[in-house]
Amino acid sequence: MVSFLLALLGLAAALVYYFLCNGGSDSKGKYPPAPRLALPFIGHLHLLGAKPHVTFLRWSQKHGKIFSAQLGQYKVLVINGHKEIQLVLNDSRITGRPQFPLLETLTNGPNGIQNNRTESWNDLRRFTLHNLKGLGIGRGLQSLNIQSEIAHLQGNLSKARGPVDIKTAVLEAMGSSVWEIVAGQRLEDEFVLRTLRNIGRCVNKIGVATYFPHWSTPLLVPVWKELALLSGHLAEFQHKQIEDHVKSLDPEHPRDFIDLFIMDSTLRKQDLVSVMNEFLIGGCLPTAWTLAWAILYLSVNPDVQDGLQEEIDSVLGSTQPTMEARPKMPLAIAVLMETLRKSSFFPLGVFHSTTEDMTLFDFQIPKDTIICANLYSAHHDVEVWTDPDNFRPSRFIAPDGNGGKKLLRNEASIPFSTGKRSCVGELMAKELLFLYLTSLFQKFTFRLSNEAEITRDIESRGGFLSLPPDFNVVVTER
């Protein structure tokens, strides 16, 4: 009898949950509408498919650019369209962070900048931006260190015989470039590099299960455990690096970001570990895979690759690329902007939350509401881009009136997000991408090893991130 009553109570609770999840469409003027067919416990997750960002864009055409969705245990407000996203993410009342197990696993708890739910995130962000600039990021002062790592990569590519797994090659090089800024040394630990690759794989495999407690998805429990183990390995590596820096610190001559952080007595050690993880996981992985996307797009669009190399030859000749040359190379920048737009590596960005009750687009939004900005919708809006599925860097180029070319900016291009909690590593990523792209295509031509494997209609892998598909390239010295 008790078991029967408990079953009835469970069914009643599930039905209440179901009707609550499906009630959004009827809450006119109060809360944004939601798609129908939400199910108990999982909400709308069964409808998202392999690429939630694409589904959200499709739903926005029916329910409006602002709608709600039940993602597992979380009720989420989804924002589509570049104007709407910029308005929302630049609102000071939408700077909170929700609590997601995946992010806390990756960033050593609710510490650091990106996943920090206390007011200390702002101080850490200012500190990081200030000291990255002090270390020369955005001013070209890190070019020599970066070029040293690029030369190492170029040497490896020159020795290659046969097709090259370019994704792995650029990840290892980019990891060392980022680590040079953070810790003043190359990242040569193969175990750490392998850990980074595996973390990226796990994050994408977990996908929408991010929105569940880790124990509630039995099929993915092994992946969660592997991710926790990998993150633990990375944290051990970070702690060892900090200890070594403390022992060898010379306050008169700080060497790198770790030294500068240690010297500030107002900052916590656990935040340093988290920020170091953000550099490696949130900085190295996206930047490396964005470069891999660029190489892939250019490999299947040889006319664009030829144009890029013509600009490189005209502006640089055989001289080493530097940030000083960047303003003279609009096509190189346009290639990177188009790569960031089309690939939309982190299509849903990092989720925000409201810090107080508020009115948004005439809807009443309570405190702690989770906000999802669909950056993919801004980058694939037909009304803005006309042919968003095509790789066409020329959309960012216009005549300068003097027989040359100039760069066109588009406010709908927001690959690093926008607002107070936009990507703190934007300047670093842009510098790395420019120097790597121009250096590699100055020396090499890239072609797919098997044209039949990947057509011009390139699809990303489904999942939490827009990862490039597996591909190999034939590298030819120019």
C-alpha atoms as one frame of an Amber mdcrd trajectory, in Angstrom:
protein
   0.000   0.000   0.000   2.832   2.403   0.905   4.626   1.612  -2.361   1.390
   2.279  -4.277   0.933   5.671  -2.570   4.526   6.605  -3.227   4.090   5.697
  -6.900   0.963   7.881  -7.079   2.799  10.771  -5.437   5.675  10.335  -7.889
   3.276  10.341 -10.839   1.516  13.421  -9.506   4.826  15.234  -9.069   5.865
  14.294 -12.600   2.553  15.576 -14.009   2.863  18.848 -12.096   6.402  19.237
 -13.429   5.167  18.450 -16.943   2.424  21.078 -16.887   4.720  23.662 -15.351
   7.241  23.041 -18.135   4.529  23.361 -20.776   2.850  26.363 -19.281   5.264
  28.976 -20.589   3.440  29.554 -23.875   0.313  30.644 -22.038   2.037  33.146
 -19.721   1.476  36.115 -22.024   3.145  39.292 -20.839   4.570  37.555 -17.790
   7.198  35.065 -18.887   8.556  34.257 -22.348   6.799  31.446 -24.239   8.226
  27.936 -24.370   7.967  25.163 -26.962   5.464  22.423 -26.228   6.233  18.773
 -25.548   8.474  19.220 -22.518   8.737  15.961 -20.583   9.092  15.289 -16.863
  12.674  15.431 -15.591  14.277  16.122 -18.993  12.147  19.076 -20.105  12.948
  19.945 -23.737  16.271  18.130 -23.909  14.856  15.356 -26.079  14.011  17.960
 -28.734  17.390  19.671 -28.961  19.174  17.235 -31.261  22.951  17.099 -31.691
  23.229  20.874 -32.153  21.092  22.781 -29.625  22.180  26.156 -31.045  20.681
  25.273 -34.431  17.466  24.083 -32.769  17.234  27.301 -30.735  17.611  29.372
 -33.911  14.786  27.389 -35.514  12.576  27.766 -32.434  13.165  31.525 -32.440
  11.461  31.716 -35.819   8.298  30.316 -34.227   8.334  31.578 -30.643  10.220
  34.861 -31.091  13.820  35.783 -30.377  13.203  35.522 -26.622  11.757  32.271
 -25.362  12.126  29.913 -22.411  13.119  26.257 -22.371  13.357  23.598 -19.700
  16.790  21.971 -19.899  16.771  19.107 -17.444  16.522  20.643 -13.986  17.078
  24.199 -15.254  14.590  26.677 -16.662  16.489  28.801 -19.155  15.742  32.039
 -20.984  17.151  31.783 -24.532  18.157  34.994 -26.330  18.550  35.023 -30.116
  19.649  37.819 -32.457  22.690  40.080 -32.142  20.778  43.190 -31.038  18.868
  41.308 -28.375  22.021  39.531 -27.149  23.973  42.777 -26.870  21.150  44.475
 -25.001  20.833  41.596 -22.524  24.509  40.849 -21.896  25.366  44.517 -21.416
  22.759  44.820 -18.650  24.499  45.056 -15.254  21.686  42.992 -13.710  22.598
  39.988 -15.892  26.164  39.370 -14.753  25.534  36.408 -12.465  26.610  32.819
 -13.118  24.403  29.755 -12.616  25.764  26.684 -10.872  26.658  23.959 -13.393
  28.572  20.839 -12.279  30.528  20.681 -15.556  31.953  24.184 -15.268  32.840
  23.719 -11.604  34.677  20.501 -12.470  36.684  22.316 -15.134  37.520  25.434
 -13.117  38.338  23.984  -9.720  35.006  24.980  -8.158  33.193  28.361  -8.320
  36.473  30.272  -8.419  38.425  32.238 -11.010  36.699  34.566 -13.462  34.302
  32.722 -15.746  32.538  30.521 -13.200  32.791  32.819 -10.177  29.429  33.579
  -8.554  30.743  36.195  -6.101  31.620  39.827  -6.725  35.331  38.926  -6.750
  35.060  37.953 -10.448  35.192  41.621 -11.414  38.415  42.297  -9.474  40.020
  39.165 -10.964  38.931  40.180 -14.448  40.435  43.676 -14.078  43.651  42.209
 -12.649  43.953  39.709 -15.499  43.266  42.222 -18.275  45.651  44.764 -16.779
  48.483  42.280 -16.381  48.011  40.622 -19.767  48.490  44.053 -21.295  51.451
  44.604 -18.976  52.985  41.399 -20.320  52.629  42.787 -23.836  49.432  41.107
 -25.050  47.689  43.325 -27.597  50.820  45.471 -27.979  52.947  42.990 -29.908
  55.494  42.580 -27.120  54.888  38.820 -26.931  55.477  38.349 -30.662  59.025
  37.003 -30.237  57.927  34.343 -27.736  54.976  33.370 -29.900  57.113  33.290
 -33.047  59.552  30.952 -31.327  56.768  28.418 -30.849  55.496  28.976 -34.391
  59.012  28.270 -35.710  58.977  24.993 -33.765  55.653  24.063 -35.395  56.913
  25.084 -38.842  59.944  22.869 -38.369  57.745  19.886 -37.524  55.514  20.510
 -40.545  58.544  20.801 -42.837  59.706  17.366 -41.708  56.289  15.777 -42.202
  56.046  13.018 -44.745  52.481  12.356 -45.767  49.197  13.676 -44.354  49.334
  15.658 -41.097  46.843  15.653 -38.209  46.830  19.435 -38.065  44.400  19.656
 -35.133  46.841  17.889 -32.836  49.825  19.804 -34.204  48.311  23.255 -33.635
  46.940  22.320 -30.204  50.403  21.381 -28.966  51.916  24.581 -30.374  49.130
  26.806 -29.074  49.347  25.180 -25.648  53.005  26.159 -25.440  52.308  29.713
 -26.615  49.619  30.228 -23.975  51.750  28.586 -21.286  54.696  30.849 -22.149
  52.514  33.833 -21.198  51.109  32.203 -18.062  54.192  30.422 -16.706  57.135
  31.734 -18.721  58.009  28.374 -20.299  57.053  25.990 -23.094  54.417  23.399
 -22.370  56.375  20.262 -23.162  54.627  17.843 -20.810  52.996  15.330 -23.169
  50.777  14.108 -20.312  49.314  17.604 -19.850  48.817  18.059 -23.611  47.056
  14.694 -23.792  44.939  15.714 -20.789  43.847  18.885 -22.589  42.832  16.927
 -25.689  40.862  14.459 -23.585  39.119  17.225 -21.643  37.885  18.711 -24.927
  36.615  15.294 -25.992  34.796  14.716 -22.678  33.163  18.144 -22.618  31.724
  17.614 -26.082  30.564  14.085 -25.259  28.733  15.274 -22.145  26.915  17.896
 -24.243  23.398  18.632 -23.018  23.941  16.376 -19.982  25.656  19.461 -18.563
  22.176  20.430 -17.422  21.721  17.338 -15.254  23.291  16.390 -11.923  26.222
  14.112 -12.814  24.632  11.129 -11.060  21.359  11.354 -13.037  22.716  10.260
 -16.422  24.015   6.704 -15.864  25.328   6.304 -19.414  27.605   9.312 -18.962
  28.778   8.613 -15.422  32.062   7.129 -16.759  32.639  10.298 -18.806  31.960
  12.501 -15.780  34.405  10.435 -13.748  37.024  10.682 -16.486  36.534  14.454
 -16.698  36.903  14.826 -12.924  40.081  12.706 -13.052  41.510  14.746 -15.933
  40.701  18.025 -14.193  42.374  16.686 -11.063  45.533  15.885 -13.043  45.537
  19.398 -14.458  45.061  20.924 -10.981  48.028  18.914  -9.652  50.147  20.244
 -12.493  48.997  23.811 -11.742  49.783  23.510  -8.011  53.284  22.238  -8.802
  53.855  25.196 -11.122  52.713  27.625  -8.416  55.022  26.032  -5.833  57.983
  26.315  -8.201  57.171  29.965  -8.878  56.894  30.766  -5.172  60.341  29.270
  -4.540  62.022  31.135  -7.392  60.065  34.412  -7.226  62.036  37.653  -7.615
  59.584  40.498  -6.849  61.851  42.967  -8.641  61.665  40.974 -11.878  58.318
  39.214 -12.334  58.576  36.754 -15.218  55.005  35.914 -16.109  51.348  35.943
 -15.077  51.842  33.495 -12.195  54.516  35.722 -10.636  52.290  38.787 -10.896
  49.375  36.918  -9.305  51.494  35.584  -6.412  52.834  39.081  -5.700  49.297
  40.455  -5.147  48.476  39.619  -1.529  44.755  40.393  -2.000  44.225  37.441
  -4.354  43.484  33.839  -3.356  45.569  30.839  -4.444  42.467  28.830  -5.394
  41.548  31.596  -7.821  44.991  31.365  -9.422  44.532  27.642 -10.101  41.124
  28.368 -11.654  42.436  31.216 -13.812  45.310  29.006 -14.983  42.739  26.378
 -15.970  40.763  29.048 -17.801  43.860  29.973 -19.776  44.562  26.366 -20.756
  41.038  24.989 -21.213  39.107  28.160 -22.077  41.980  29.845 -23.934  44.189
  27.223 -25.506  41.533  24.776 -26.738  39.208  27.301 -28.469  42.112  29.212
 -30.030  43.803  26.052 -31.334  40.602  24.626 -32.762  39.649  27.977 -34.320
  43.013  27.924 -36.114  42.255  24.345 -37.200  38.888  25.546 -38.548  40.685
  28.304 -40.508  43.116  25.791 -42.048  40.213  23.506 -42.952  38.140  26.301
 -44.534  41.136  27.547 -46.521  42.046  24.023 -47.608  38.641  23.559 -49.241
  38.569  27.130 -50.582  41.903  27.369 -52.440  40.891  30.640 -54.115  40.635
  32.302 -50.691  43.915  30.694 -49.618  45.593  32.070 -52.751  44.271  35.560
 -51.991  45.544  35.374 -48.404  48.995  34.313 -49.580  49.081  37.151 -52.120
  48.419  39.632 -49.299  51.077  37.999 -47.115  53.636  38.167 -49.947  52.746
  41.785 -50.729  52.859  43.094 -47.158  55.428  40.823 -45.503  57.488  39.254
 -48.226  59.815  36.894 -46.373  59.903  38.955 -43.152  58.446  37.486 -39.989
  54.836  38.510 -39.252  54.369  40.955 -36.371  51.376  42.717 -34.870  52.609
  45.959 -36.460  51.705  44.490 -39.860  48.141  43.667 -38.796  46.498  46.974
 -39.900  47.948  46.464 -43.400  46.436  42.988 -43.775  42.631  43.302 -43.931
  42.156  39.968 -45.711  44.057  38.030 -43.035  41.879  39.608 -40.355  38.755
  38.998 -42.470  39.672  35.297 -42.787  39.879  35.046 -38.993  36.649  37.002
 -38.463  34.830  34.794 -40.960  36.267  31.662 -39.338  35.087  32.809 -35.911
  31.654  33.692 -37.327  31.009  30.559 -39.348  32.439  28.039 -36.885  30.939
  29.713 -33.780  33.177  27.503 -31.660  31.284  28.195 -28.418  27.812  28.640
 -29.939  25.875  29.210 -26.702  28.629  31.094 -24.887  28.839  30.865 -21.108
  25.453  31.060 -19.428  24.571  34.124 -17.338  21.966  34.633 -14.621  19.960
  37.568 -13.349  21.070  39.124 -10.065  17.656  40.640  -9.247  14.014  40.608
 -10.343  13.679  42.609 -13.552  11.566  43.415 -16.572  13.095  42.340 -19.877
  11.365  42.837 -23.242   8.083  43.366 -21.346   8.494  40.005 -19.583   8.781
  39.654 -15.799  12.044  37.836 -15.117  12.794  36.679 -11.553  16.180  36.778
  -9.852  18.527  33.834 -10.591  16.938  33.151 -13.983  19.466  31.429 -16.266
  20.219  33.338 -19.467  21.508  31.571 -22.594  22.764  33.861 -25.375  22.691
  31.937 -28.644  25.769  33.475 -30.295  25.258  31.119 -33.227  21.982  32.914
 -34.017  23.858  36.219 -34.352  26.414  34.633 -36.675  23.929  32.728 -38.844
  21.143  35.269 -39.254  20.130  35.280 -42.925  18.861  38.862 -42.657  22.324
  40.026 -41.557  24.672  37.775 -43.526  22.554  36.733 -46.560  24.495  33.471
 -47.050  25.670  32.581 -43.513  26.492  28.958 -44.381  29.123  30.018 -46.915
  32.732  30.734 -45.962  33.171  34.172 -47.531  35.758  36.459 -45.877  35.045
  39.120 -48.521  31.910  40.036 -46.547  34.309  41.821 -44.154  36.218  43.635
 -46.933  35.437  46.862 -48.828  37.366  49.213 -51.175  39.275  51.882 -49.257
  38.830  54.489 -51.998  42.525  54.486 -52.864  42.664  51.309 -54.889  43.212
  49.157 -51.829  41.040  47.303 -49.321  39.780  48.078 -45.863  38.226  45.989
 -43.125  34.474  46.160 -42.502  33.184  45.638 -38.990  29.776  44.108 -38.344
  28.072  44.507 -34.982  26.539  41.049 -35.375  30.011  39.489 -35.107  30.387
  38.658 -31.406  32.474  35.440 -31.193  33.956  36.443 -27.819  30.505  37.365
 -26.487  29.810  40.873 -25.204  29.272  42.762 -21.971  31.128  42.799 -18.670
  31.618  39.029 -18.661  32.805  38.640 -22.238  35.893  36.517 -22.911  38.841
  37.847 -20.888  41.289  36.234 -23.305  40.011  37.995 -26.440  43.137  40.114
 -27.026  45.416  37.125 -26.480  43.397  34.925 -28.838  43.368  37.550 -31.588
  47.136  38.030 -31.368  47.838  34.300 -31.397  45.475  33.636 -34.290  46.889
  36.436 -36.450  50.520  35.456 -35.925  49.902  31.727 -36.414  47.706  32.157
 -39.495  50.025  34.536 -41.347  53.171  32.627 -40.381  51.831  29.239 -41.486
  50.418  30.419 -44.810  53.522  32.493 -45.502  55.548  29.282 -45.550  53.079
  26.545 -46.515  50.144  25.688 -48.743  47.549  23.371 -47.220  45.315  20.897
 -49.059  43.072  18.163 -47.721  44.654  14.740 -47.969  41.392  13.346 -49.305
  39.070  15.891 -50.912  36.236  13.354 -50.903  36.259  13.161 -47.103  35.086
  16.734 -46.566  33.191  18.879 -49.027  32.777  22.652 -49.020  29.633  22.153
 -46.933  31.651  21.512 -43.779  29.724  20.403 -40.726  30.985  20.645 -37.183
  30.688  17.777 -34.789  27.535  17.958 -32.733  27.834  18.682 -29.039  28.458
  21.396 -26.496  31.205  22.934 -28.675  31.474  23.353 -32.446  34.569  21.221
 -32.942  36.101  20.818 -36.394  35.701  17.346 -37.895  38.696  15.044 -38.011
  40.790  15.795 -41.074  44.357  15.493 -42.344  46.187  17.912 -44.614  49.011
  17.663 -47.085  51.491  20.438 -46.309  53.603  21.825 -49.132  56.381  24.339
 -48.615  56.049  27.451 -50.777
